[in-house]
Amino acid sequence: MFTGLVQTLGKIKLLEENQILVSLASSSNRQIILEDLAIGDSVAVDGVCLTIINILAQGFLAIVSPETLQCSTLGQLSDRYVNLETSLRAGSKLGGHFVTGHIDGVGCLKTSVKSINAWEMRFTAPHKTDEKWGFQIAPYIIPKGSIAVNGISLTVADCDRDGNWFQVAVIPHSFNETNLSHLKPGNLVNIEADILGKYVTKFLRHESNNYSVLKPALTATSNVNSLKDITPEFLTENGFI
């Protein structure tokens, strides 16, 4: 589990046998990432949760599965800057939002415009399930909601009705300290939707499915208009319990 608050930048190089080498962009940042790092720990690399298999003087080796390479941008980022964050520890401050490190899909930067106090960046999001780029993220994108782009916790400032695109306002500190400052229009990014939204959506879908099964029998005996009308007393009275 992560917070979406990037600690430093690194560069990655794809190796054989599904491994990647992550080198810290600056030797002065070595302590930030490597101080408490141990083999088997998790690190978010551009928002992708990876397991450490070896620790080096200026970086680390991590294992990456073929599926991860296929469903994220890691397979295309050799020698590019990536955002790094070590896993959240119990008792640590949660400054961003809960980020799992499990990428939902790949989006694309459309525009990046500097305003007086921020960088206004607009991204597209997968609007349909795709074997390569992940499942539909659009239903989980709402104004003022949380979203992780390349592992960075951001707040959605605006989006279209269907969530096919969204816009964020990035403060100068976040822009300068992450690889957002290196992105150009057309570059791909890893996107993870808010985990709370996923569970709420599944719960509502589950409840809706249950109601659709019960509705024919319920309406045959009584006027049931919504799930709120289905109480333990109602079920008992109508012979369901």
C-alpha positions in Angstrom: 0.0 0.0 0.0 1.2 3.5 -0.9 0.1 7.1 -0.5 0.9 8.5 -3.9 3.4 11.0 -2.5 6.6 10.5 -4.7 9.8 10.5 -2.7 12.3 10.8 -5.5 13.0 10.0 -9.2 14.9 7.1 -10.7 15.7 5.7 -14.1 14.9 2.1 -15.2 16.6 -0.3 -17.5 15.0 -3.5 -18.7 17.1 -6.6 -18.0 16.6 -10.3 -19.0 14.5 -12.7 -17.1 11.8 -10.1 -16.3 13.9 -7.9 -14.1 14.4 -4.2 -14.1 17.3 -2.1 -12.8 16.2 1.1 -11.0 19.0 3.6 -10.6 18.4 6.7 -8.4 18.5 9.9 -10.4 20.7 11.6 -7.8 23.2 10.1 -5.4 22.0 12.6 -2.8 18.6 10.8 -2.8 20.1 7.4 -2.0 19.1 7.6 1.7 15.5 8.5 0.9 14.8 5.2 -0.8 17.5 2.8 0.3 17.9 3.5 4.0 15.3 1.1 5.2 14.9 -1.0 2.1 15.2 -4.8 2.3 15.0 -7.6 -0.1 11.3 -8.6 -0.5 10.0 -5.1 0.2 7.7 -3.3 -2.2 8.4 -0.1 -4.1 6.1 1.8 -6.4 7.8 2.5 -9.7 5.7 4.9 -11.7 2.8 3.6 -9.7 3.5 -0.1 -10.2 4.1 -2.1 -7.1 7.3 -4.2 -7.6 9.2 -6.6 -5.3 12.8 -5.9 -4.5 15.2 -8.8 -5.2 18.5 -7.1 -4.8 19.8 -3.8 -3.4 22.7 -2.0 -5.0 24.8 1.0 -4.1 22.8 3.4 -6.1 19.6 1.6 -6.8 17.9 -1.8 -6.8 16.8 -4.7 -8.9 13.1 -5.6 -9.0 11.1 -8.5 -10.6 8.4 -7.6 -13.1 6.0 -10.1 -14.6 5.1 -10.3 -18.3 1.5 -9.2 -17.5 2.8 -6.0 -15.7 5.0 -5.1 -18.7 2.0 -5.6 -21.0 -0.5 -3.7 -18.9 1.7 -0.7 -17.8 4.2 1.6 -19.3 7.2 0.0 -17.7 8.1 -2.0 -20.8 8.5 1.3 -22.7 10.4 3.5 -20.2 14.0 2.3 -20.5 16.3 5.1 -19.5 13.4 7.5 -18.7 12.6 9.0 -15.4 10.2 7.1 -13.1 8.6 8.1 -9.8 9.6 6.1 -6.7 7.8 5.6 -3.4 8.5 3.0 -0.7 5.5 1.2 0.9 3.4 2.8 3.6 4.4 1.8 7.1 2.0 1.5 10.0 1.8 4.9 11.9 3.1 6.9 8.9 1.3 10.0 7.7 -1.2 9.5 4.9 -0.8 12.7 2.9 -2.3 11.5 -0.4 -4.8 8.7 -0.7 -4.7 4.9 -0.6 -2.8 3.7 -3.6 -2.4 -0.1 -4.1 0.2 -0.1 -6.9 -2.0 -2.2 -9.1 -2.4 -0.3 -12.3 -5.9 -0.3 -13.8 -4.9 0.9 -17.3 -2.8 3.2 -19.4 -3.8 6.8 -20.3 -2.3 9.5 -22.4 -1.3 13.1 -21.7 -3.2 15.4 -24.0 -2.3 18.9 -22.9 -0.2 20.5 -20.2 -0.7 24.2 -19.7 1.0 26.4 -17.1 -1.3 28.8 -15.2 -0.5 31.3 -12.5 -0.4 28.8 -9.6 -0.4 25.4 -11.2 0.1 23.2 -14.2 -3.3 22.2 -15.7 -2.8 18.7 -17.2 -5.4 16.8 -19.2 -5.3 13.0 -19.6 -7.4 10.5 -21.5 -8.5 7.3 -19.6 -9.4 3.9 -21.0 -13.2 4.0 -21.6 -13.6 0.4 -22.5 -12.0 -2.9 -21.5 -8.9 -3.6 -23.5 -6.7 -6.7 -23.4 -3.5 -4.6 -23.6 -4.3 -1.3 -21.7 -6.5 -2.5 -18.9 -10.2 -2.2 -18.0 -12.6 0.7 -18.2 -11.5 3.4 -15.7 -14.0 6.0 -16.7 -16.8 5.0 -14.2 -14.5 5.7 -11.3 -13.5 9.2 -12.3 -15.5 12.0 -10.7 -14.8 15.7 -10.0 -12.9 16.2 -6.7 -12.2 12.4 -6.6 -8.7 10.9 -6.2 -6.7 9.3 -8.9 -3.1 8.1 -9.2 -1.1 9.1 -12.4 2.3 7.4 -12.6 1.9 6.8 -8.9 1.2 10.4 -8.0 -1.9 11.1 -5.8 -3.9 13.8 -7.7 -7.3 15.3 -7.4 -9.6 15.4 -10.4 -10.4 19.0 -11.1 -12.7 18.3 -14.1 -13.8 15.5 -16.4 -16.3 14.8 -19.0 -19.6 13.1 -18.1 -18.4 9.6 -19.0 -14.9 10.1 -17.5 -13.1 9.5 -20.8 -10.8 12.4 -20.0 -9.9 14.2 -16.8 -8.0 17.2 -15.8 -5.8 17.9 -12.8 -4.2 21.0 -11.4 -0.6 20.2 -10.3 1.1 22.5 -7.9 4.7 23.6 -8.8 6.3 21.4 -6.1 4.6 18.2 -7.3 5.3 19.1 -11.0 9.0 19.8 -10.4 9.7 16.8 -8.1 8.0 14.1 -10.2 8.3 13.0 -13.8 5.2 15.0 -14.7 7.7 17.8 -15.7 9.2 15.4 -18.2 6.0 14.4 -19.9 5.0 15.6 -23.4 1.6 15.4 -25.1 1.2 11.9 -26.4 3.2 10.2 -23.7 1.5 7.3 -21.9 0.9 7.2 -18.2 -0.1 4.5 -15.6 -3.5 5.2 -14.1 -4.9 3.7 -10.9 -8.5 4.6 -10.0 -9.5 5.2 -6.3 -9.9 1.8 -4.6 -12.9 3.0 -2.6 -14.8 3.8 -5.8 -14.2 0.3 -7.0 -15.6 -1.3 -3.9 -18.6 1.0 -3.9 -19.3 0.2 -7.5 -19.1 -3.5 -6.9 -21.4 -3.3 -3.9 -24.0 -1.3 -5.8 -23.8 -3.7 -8.8 -24.1 -6.7 -6.4 -27.1 -5.2 -4.7 -28.7 -4.3 -8.0 -28.3 -7.9 -9.2 -29.9 -9.3 -6.1 -32.8 -7.0 -6.5 -33.4 -7.9 -10.1 -33.6 -11.6 -9.0 -36.0 -10.9 -6.2 -38.2 -8.2 -7.9 -40.5 -10.5 -9.9 -41.5 -12.5 -6.8 -41.7 -9.4 -4.6 -43.9 -7.4 -7.0 -46.2 -10.3 -7.3 -47.2 -10.0 -3.7 -46.6 -6.4 -2.9 -45.6 -3.0 -4.3 -41.8 -2.9 -4.0 -40.2 0.1 -5.6 -36.7 0.0 -4.2 -34.3 -1.9 -2.1 -35.2 0.3 0.9 -38.7 -1.3 0.9 -37.1 -4.7 1.5 -36.8 -5.0 5.3 -36.5 -8.2 7.5 -40.1 -7.6 8.5 -41.3 -7.3 4.9 -39.5 -10.6 4.0 -41.0 -12.4 7.0 -44.5 -11.1 6.2 -44.3 -12.3 2.6 -42.9 -15.7 3.4 -39.3 -15.2 2.2 -37.8 -15.9 5.7 
